[in-house]
């Protein structure tokens, strides 16, 4: 038996403009505005429903790469209780939709949005819903 349990995780995303990214995550995706670290600020951990996304400002002039730009599917995946309701919330606030809710072969109904740096965030619910 192990000494400890994993009790959470958080995607760590590099962003080109921390202020703009926080505005998008908080105003559009409904995350709570967090404390900022650094002077000027370089790091923040906005959260929603107890789940955190770590955002770190990249070096000026350096390119930001998303997993999808390198052949991956997503940069972060969140399981949710009402995929359709969340999609409508995000869409009504102007989220950049990567793809609309669809039922995948792996029995998940999911959609994805893109942040200002091209990171793909997917949100899925086991399907059919219980």
N, C-alpha and C positions, 0 to 999 in steps of 0.2 A: 504494500500500500504506500502511496506517495505521501510526502509531508505536506503538500499543498495542492490546491485546486486552481485551475485557470478560472478566473471570474470575469474576464472581459478581454476585449481587444479593440484596437482602433486603427483605421487606416491612417497612414502618414503621407500627406500629399504636399508636394512642393508647389508653390503658387508664385505668380509673377508680381502680384500686387495684393498684399495682405488685406488692406482696407476694402478694396473692391470685392475680393473673395468673401470676406466676412459679411459684407452687405448682401451678397447673393445667397450665401448659406443661411443667413438669419432672416432676411426679408422675403426671399422666394421659397427656400426649402424649410423654413420654420424652425431652424436651430436657434438655441438661446445664445445671445451675445456673451462671449466669455471675457475673462481677464486677458490682458496682452502682456507678453514678456519681451524684454529687450528695449533699448533706446537707441534709435527708433524701434518700434515694435517689429519683431520678426517671427513671433510664434503665438499661436492661439489654439484653443481646443473648444470650438463650438459643440454643443450637444443637443440632442433631441431624444426625449423619452429614455434618458439614461445612457444613450450611446453617443460616443465622441468621435469626431473627425479631427485629427491633428493637422493643422495647416502651418507650413513654414515658408516664409518668403525666401525665394531663391536669390542667388547672386545676380546683381544687375547685369544685364546683357547676356546672361546664360539662358539657353533654351530650356523650357519645361517640357518633359516628355510624359505622356500618359501611357498606360499599359496598352490601350487599344492602338496607339500609334506604332507600337512595337509588336503587333500581332496578338495581343491579349484581348480578352472580351471586356473586362471591367477593371476599374481601379478600386472599387468598394462594392460590397453586396450587403443589403439589409433585408432581413425577413420582417414582414409586416403583417398586421392583423386585418387590414382592409385595403387591399391593393388598389381597387377602383376608386375609393374615396380619397386616398392619398394622391393618386394620379390627378384627379379633378382639382384637388387643392393646389398642387404644384402648377398645373396648367393654367389655372385662374390667376396665378401670381406671376406668370410669364417665364416659367422654367423652360430651358432649352431642351426639348424632347428629342432623345436619341431614337427611341421606338416606343410606341403605345402599348398598353397592356395586351399581352398575348399569352396563350397557354403553350408551354414548352413540353417537349417529349418527356422531360424529367419530372412531370406532374407539379409544376410550379407555374402560376400565373404571375407574370412580371412585366415591368416596364423599366426604362432607363432614361436618365437625364444627363446632360453634359454641363459641367461647370465652366467658368470663364477661361480656364486653362486647358480645356479639352478632356479632363478626367471624366470617365463614365461611371455614374453611380446607378446601380441597379437596385430595384425594390421588388421583392417577390413574396408570394403567399402560396402555401401548399394548396393544391387544387385537385379535386374539388374541395372547396372550403368545408370544414366540419361544422 
